[in-house]
Every structure is written in C-alpha cells, then in structure tokens.
Amino acid sequence: MVTEGRIYMMYPYMTFSDDTEVTHSPLRDNGTVNVYIETPTDTGFKSLTCTLPEYTWENNGYSEDELRHWKEYVQNNAHIIMELARDGGFANTTAV
C-alpha cells in the first residue's frame, strides 16, 4: 500500500470463512493505523478502510447493514489492532 508517498506493509489480522480479510497498517508517525477489510464478490472485491483512532471510513461496496457490522467489529478490536500495529503485527508479539 502506498500512502503519503510512503510504502506501508499490511499485517494480517483475521480471515473469515467467506474469505473476508482484515489487515492493518503499521502505526504511522502521526499515530494513526489503517484497518482494511476486503471481501471477494462475483465481480471482484468490496473494500472498507477505517483510520484509527479517528474512526474515519471509506466504503467501497458494503451495504449499510454490513457497514454497521464492520464498524462494531473494528470498534471492538481497535485496542488490539493498535497494539499489534505498534509492535509489528502478530509475528512480533509475545505470549504472556
């Protein structure tokens, strides 16, 4: 992903049974993290981007009901995603 002239790695967070993928960016210098949600469709993909901690959304194809679901999902997982983004994703976490 290229943002603000920089290339950012996307870290995997969750894959669902319908092949929806949730990924996130590293923690940026400005303290934000992008959460990406992408679901395959018959004609390609629908996608959703949320910028944390502001909770700003960019929706490309999800219905209002789906959007409501994903907003709740991201809100419930934001604290984990922010921590993982800071630490470099699941690969760099330690078990406690």
N, C-alpha and C positions, 0 to 999 in steps of 0.2 A: 504494500500500500504506500502511495506517495501522498504526503500532506505537507503543506507549507514548505515545499521544496526539499523535504527530507523523506527518506525511505524508512518505514517502520515495519518491524516484524509483527505478525499477528500470532498470538498464542492461542492454542485450542483451549476451550473451556468445557463444552458439552456437545455431544452428538445425540440426537433423539431418534426414535425408531422410524420416523418419517424422513430421515436423513437431514433434518434441520440441523445446521451447525451454528454454534455460538462460539465466537472468538473475541479476543480483545487485544488492544494495542498495549505496548509498554506504557508506563507512567511517563508523561511528557514533562518537559521542563516547566511548563505552565501549570502543572498539577492536574491535568485532565487525562482521561482514558476514554478511548472509543470502544464501544461494545458493538460487535457486528453480529447480526442474525440473518441467516440465509437459508431459504427453503427451496428445493427444486420444484419446478412446475412442469407441465407438459410442454411449455414453450420456452423454458429457460429457468430463471430463478426470480423469486421475490426477495427483497432485502430490506433490512431495517438497521439504522445506525443510531446509537444513543451516545451522547457525550456526557461522561460523568466528570465532576459531581453536579453539573448544572441540569442534567436530565433534559437535554435538548434532543429532539428526534427528527430523523429524516426517514420517511416511509416510502418505499417503492414496491407497492403491490399488496400489502397486507390489508385485510378488511378491518373495520372498526372493532369488531369482536376480537380478532387476532391481535390487533394493536393493544387493546386493553389487557389481554393475557400477557403479552410480552413486556408491557410496561410493569405489570405486577411482578413478573419473573425477574426482571433486571433490578427492580427496587429491592426485592428480597435477597438478591445475590450481590448487590453492589459492594458491600463491605468486603466480601471475599475476592471479587474481581479486582477491586482497588489494591488489595494487599498482594494478590498474585502479580498484578501489573508492576507493582513496585519491586517485587522480588524476582521478576523474570519468568513468570509462568509456573506451571506445575512442576516442570523439570528441575527447578531450582528451589523447591520448597523442601522443608524437613518435617518429618513426622514428630509429633510431640507425644 
